Amino acid sequence: MSDRGVAVVTGGSSGIGRACALRLAQDGYAVVVAARRAERVQEVATECGGRAVTCDVADPVDVARLVEAAGADVALLVNNAGGALGFDLFEADDLSRWEQMFAANVMGWARVTQGLLPALEAGDGGTIVSISSTAGLLAYERGAGYCAVKAAESMASDALRLELCGRPVRVCDIAPGMVKSEEFSLTRMGGDAERAAAVYAGVAEPLTEQDIAECVSWVAGLPRHVNIDKLTVRPVAQASSYKVHRQG
Ligand SMILES: NC(=O)c1ccc[n+]([C@@H]2O[C@H](COP(=O)([O-])OP(=O)(O)OC[C@H]3O[C@@H](n4cnc5c(N)ncnc54)[C@H](OP(=O)(O)O)[C@@H]3O)[C@@H](O)[C@H]2O)c1
């Protein structure tokens, strides 16, 4: 039963986005799953009884289609599409990866949010939950590009919250630390499974994608007058980007 209204989840084909789609469907939303890989988007939509929209959030035409498919009244937008590309020192970094990261994490955030804003404001109002990162809170070496895009995404949410004050749209920015999700580190390391595994080496319990879905569900389910501005979520083993307890 979909009595909570429509929830749009970008980057819903894997990891945190997929977990959010499944969790929000359980919560009673009619979920619209969006990402680039059509087959995987369809699989997740089928799993959660929702609708699939193949969409590259960096492509204005795709985003217009997503907005159209979502309809005139959207209760919840989970801005999750994106991720990191590369883990290299700045001086050797491939800046075309920066362009891709900005296109997905920042411009994708902007296009989807701007496009869906009228539908989020319609009816009983709506909630925007964006998945930024602790990378946007504190810089780390080899992370210049990713830290920059996540800081931008997070600041854009803050500015939007100010602009929407007095209107029925909540704006929440969730900044996760280390999440051992399906593809994040593998994508970041360009498919190098060894480098990807090293990210989580010795960490007893990194966050899971379900942990973040639980946070999204909680934020969205709070009474309508409650806005969680920012939520920083880390595993207990990670006290900061620089302080991670590793066994062995
Ligand atoms: N894992 C972590 O440690 C961590 C920590 C903090 C924040 N985050 C953030 O959490 C979000 C989800 O990451 P994840 O850990 O779940 O990684 P993931 O498994 O790699 O998922 C990334 C998702 O984003 C989609 N995506 C990427 N570029 C896109 C684009 N241009 N248009 C539409 N969809 C796009 C991917 O699907 P397609 O390839 O099918 O398009 C995929 O569904 C990202 O924004 C990431 O930066 C992750």
The ligand as a Tripos MOL2 file, in Angstrom:
@<TRIPOS>MOLECULE
LIG
   48    52     1     0     0
SMALL
NO_CHARGES

@<TRIPOS>ATOM
      1 N1         29.9220    4.4430    0.3790 N.am      1 LIG1
      2 C1         30.3640    5.4380    1.1120 C.2       1 LIG1
      3 O1         31.3210    5.2720    1.9020 O.2       1 LIG1
      4 C2         29.6990    6.7890    1.0330 C.ar      1 LIG1
      5 C3         29.9610    7.6840    2.0610 C.ar      1 LIG1
      6 C4         29.3890    8.9530    2.0150 C.ar      1 LIG1
      7 C5         28.5700    9.2910    0.9670 C.ar      1 LIG1
      8 N2         28.3290    8.4170   -0.0520 N.ar      1 LIG1
      9 C6         27.4690    8.8670   -1.1420 C.3       1 LIG1
     10 O2         26.3210    8.0450   -1.1740 O.3       1 LIG1
     11 C7         25.7900    8.0240   -2.5050 C.3       1 LIG1
     12 C8         25.5430    6.5780   -2.9140 C.3       1 LIG1
     13 O3         26.7870    5.8920   -2.9290 O.3       1 LIG1
     14 P1         26.9290    4.3210   -2.6500 P.3       1 LIG1
     15 O4         27.9050    4.1790   -1.5520 O.co2     1 LIG1
     16 O5         25.6150    3.6640   -2.5560 O.co2     1 LIG1
     17 O6         27.7050    3.8900   -3.9800 O.3       1 LIG1
     18 P2         27.2520    3.0250   -5.2560 P.3       1 LIG1
     19 O7         26.8440    1.6600   -4.8590 O.co2     1 LIG1
     20 O8         28.3840    3.1960   -6.2220 O.co2     1 LIG1
     21 O9         25.9730    3.8020   -5.8080 O.3       1 LIG1
     22 C9         26.0410    4.9660   -6.5810 C.3       1 LIG1
     23 C10        24.7150    5.1280   -7.2970 C.3       1 LIG1
     24 O10        24.6910    6.3780   -7.9950 O.3       1 LIG1
     25 C11        24.2770    6.1300   -9.3350 C.3       1 LIG1
     26 N3         24.8340    7.1660  -10.1830 N.ar      1 LIG1
     27 C12        26.1350    7.5430  -10.3090 C.ar      1 LIG1
     28 N4         26.2330    8.5270  -11.2230 N.ar      1 LIG1
     29 C13        24.9680    8.7670  -11.6790 C.ar      1 LIG1
     30 C14        24.4140    9.6440  -12.6380 C.ar      1 LIG1
     31 N5         25.1830   10.4860  -13.3450 N.pl3     1 LIG1
     32 N6         23.0820    9.6220  -12.8420 N.ar      1 LIG1
     33 C15        22.2990    8.7790  -12.1550 C.ar      1 LIG1
     34 N7         22.7430    7.9220  -11.2470 N.ar      1 LIG1
     35 C16        24.0790    7.9120  -11.0200 C.ar      1 LIG1
     36 C17        24.7560    4.7200   -9.6450 C.3       1 LIG1
     37 O11        23.9380    4.0930  -10.6150 O.3       1 LIG1
     38 P3         24.2050    3.9750  -12.1910 P.3       1 LIG1
     39 O12        25.6590    3.6390  -12.3560 O.co2     1 LIG1
     40 O13        23.2760    2.8660  -12.6130 O.co2     1 LIG1
     41 O14        23.8240    5.2930  -12.7630 O.co2     1 LIG1
     42 C18        24.4860    4.0380   -8.3180 C.3       1 LIG1
     43 O15        23.1290    3.6420   -8.2200 O.3       1 LIG1
     44 C19        26.7880    8.7800   -3.3860 C.3       1 LIG1
     45 O16        26.3410   10.1000   -3.5810 O.3       1 LIG1
     46 C20        28.0540    8.7690   -2.5240 C.3       1 LIG1
     47 O17        28.9040    9.8520   -2.8380 O.3       1 LIG1
     48 C21        28.8680    7.1630   -0.0290 C.ar      1 LIG1
@<TRIPOS>BOND
     1     1     2 1
     2     2     3 2
     3     2     4 1
     4     4     5 ar
     5     4    48 ar
     6     5     6 ar
     7     6     7 ar
     8     7     8 ar
     9     8     9 1
    10     8    48 ar
    11     9    10 1
    12     9    46 1
    13    10    11 1
    14    11    12 1
    15    11    44 1
    16    12    13 1
    17    13    14 1
    18    14    15 2
    19    14    16 1
    20    14    17 1
    21    17    18 1
    22    18    19 2
    23    18    20 1
    24    18    21 1
    25    21    22 1
    26    22    23 1
    27    23    24 1
    28    23    42 1
    29    24    25 1
    30    25    26 1
    31    25    36 1
    32    26    27 ar
    33    26    35 ar
    34    27    28 ar
    35    28    29 ar
    36    29    30 ar
    37    29    35 ar
    38    30    31 1
    39    30    32 ar
    40    32    33 ar
    41    33    34 ar
    42    34    35 ar
    43    36    37 1
    44    36    42 1
    45    37    38 1
    46    38    39 2
    47    38    40 1
    48    38    41 1
    49    42    43 1
    50    44    45 1
    51    44    46 1
    52    46    47 1
@<TRIPOS>SUBSTRUCTURE
     1 LIG1         1 GROUP 0 **** ****
